[in-house]
């Protein structure tokens, strides 16, 4: 790759889409299991007139609704992920409506965290805060590592990181 192609690649925005497939499947399985528990407790409560069984059915139905809500909320959609632009970083939040726009001048340091430095990307801010981008939000580890490299190009990691 020549200098012109490399400079052009650095100037174009790169989007890294969230697609937490494993977590979505886990929440769907949990919702199905809660539905089965709720149905069994409801059947027991109606057959025996047990008030505690009806309460268990209600709690299981509430857990089923919560798991199904998270399953639907974590679905892939357009623009949902992290976009690395030349002047800023745009990060969609999984459970909030509006994305977070962060200029690169506000990022003091970028570091990888986790056992093998592949669990999350930590963005340390100038004002003292920290943002984490966990690897489990991406479909494959390769996409997460490409995001890490793109962010480290903009804000290099510390030289003497142990």
C-alpha positions in Angstrom: 0.0 0.0 0.0 1.4 3.3 -1.0 1.5 6.5 0.9 -1.5 8.0 -0.8 -3.7 4.9 -0.1 -2.5 4.8 3.5 -3.3 8.5 4.0 -6.7 8.0 2.4 -7.5 5.0 4.6 -6.7 7.1 7.7 -9.0 9.9 6.6 -12.1 7.9 5.8 -14.4 7.0 8.7 -14.4 3.3 9.7 -17.5 1.7 11.3 -17.2 -1.3 13.6 -20.7 -2.7 14.1 -22.0 -4.2 17.3 -23.4 -7.7 16.8 -23.4 -9.6 20.1 -24.7 -12.9 18.7 -23.7 -15.2 21.6 -25.3 -12.9 24.2 -28.5 -12.5 22.2 -28.8 -16.3 22.0 -28.2 -16.6 25.7 -30.9 -14.1 26.5 -33.3 -15.8 24.1 -32.6 -19.2 25.8 -33.1 -17.6 29.2 -36.4 -16.1 28.0 -37.6 -19.5 26.8 -36.6 -21.2 30.0 -38.4 -18.5 32.0 -41.5 -19.0 29.9 -41.4 -22.8 30.6 -40.9 -22.1 34.4 -43.8 -19.6 34.3 -46.1 -22.0 32.5 -45.2 -24.9 34.9 -45.7 -22.7 38.0 -49.0 -21.3 36.6 -50.3 -24.8 36.0 -49.3 -25.9 39.5 -50.9 -22.8 41.0 -54.2 -23.3 39.2 -54.4 -27.0 39.8 -53.6 -26.9 43.5 -54.7 -23.3 44.3 -51.3 -22.5 45.6 -50.7 -18.7 45.9 -46.9 -19.1 46.1 -46.9 -21.0 42.8 -48.8 -18.1 41.2 -46.3 -15.7 42.6 -43.5 -17.8 41.2 -45.2 -17.7 37.8 -45.4 -13.9 38.0 -41.7 -13.6 38.9 -40.7 -16.0 36.1 -42.9 -14.0 33.6 -41.2 -10.8 34.7 -37.8 -12.4 34.2 -38.9 -13.6 30.8 -40.0 -10.1 29.8 -36.7 -8.7 30.9 -34.7 -11.2 29.0 -36.7 -10.7 25.9 -36.3 -6.9 26.2 -32.5 -7.3 26.3 -32.6 -9.8 23.4 -34.5 -7.3 21.3 -32.5 -4.3 22.4 -29.2 -6.0 21.5 -30.2 -6.6 17.9 -27.9 -5.3 15.1 -29.2 -2.2 13.5 -27.9 0.5 11.1 -25.3 2.8 12.7 -25.1 0.8 15.9 -21.5 0.4 16.9 -18.3 2.4 17.0 -17.2 4.8 14.2 -13.6 6.0 14.1 -13.4 9.3 12.2 -10.4 11.5 11.7 -11.5 14.1 14.3 -13.7 12.1 16.6 -15.0 8.8 17.9 -18.7 8.1 17.7 -19.9 5.3 20.0 -23.4 4.0 20.2 -24.5 2.9 23.6 -26.2 -0.4 23.9 -29.1 0.7 26.1 -29.3 4.5 25.4 -30.8 6.2 22.4 -28.2 8.7 21.4 -24.6 8.0 20.4 -21.7 9.5 22.3 -19.5 11.8 20.2 -16.0 12.1 21.6 -13.3 14.3 20.0 -9.8 12.7 19.9 -8.5 15.6 21.9 -10.6 14.5 24.9 -9.0 11.0 24.9 -5.8 10.9 27.0 -4.9 7.3 26.6 -6.1 4.1 25.0 -5.5 0.7 26.6 -6.6 -2.9 26.1 -7.8 -4.7 29.2 -8.5 -8.3 30.1 -6.4 -11.4 30.7 -4.7 -11.3 27.3 -5.5 -7.7 26.6 -8.5 -8.7 24.4 -11.4 -8.3 26.8 -12.2 -4.6 26.4 -10.9 -1.4 25.0 -10.5 1.3 27.7 -10.6 5.0 26.7 -9.2 7.2 29.4 -10.5 10.7 29.1 -8.7 14.0 29.9 -11.3 14.9 32.5 -10.6 11.8 34.5 -13.4 9.4 33.3 -13.1 6.1 31.5 -15.1 4.5 28.8 -15.1 0.7 28.2 -15.9 -0.9 24.8 -16.2 -4.6 25.6 -15.2 -7.2 23.1 -18.4 -9.3 23.6 -20.4 -6.6 21.8 -18.7 -7.6 18.5 -19.4 -10.7 16.4 -15.8 -11.8 16.0 -12.6 -11.0 17.9 -11.0 -9.9 14.7 -13.4 -6.9 14.4 -12.7 -5.9 18.0 -8.9 -6.1 17.4 -9.3 -3.9 14.3 -11.1 -1.3 16.4 -8.3 -1.4 18.9 -5.7 -0.9 16.3 -7.7 2.0 14.7 -8.0 3.7 18.1 -4.3 3.1 18.9 -3.4 4.9 15.6 -5.2 8.0 16.8 -4.1 7.9 20.4 -1.0 5.7 20.8 -0.8 3.6 24.0 1.8 4.5 26.6 5.4 3.6 25.7 6.2 1.7 28.9 3.0 -0.3 29.4 3.8 -3.4 31.5 
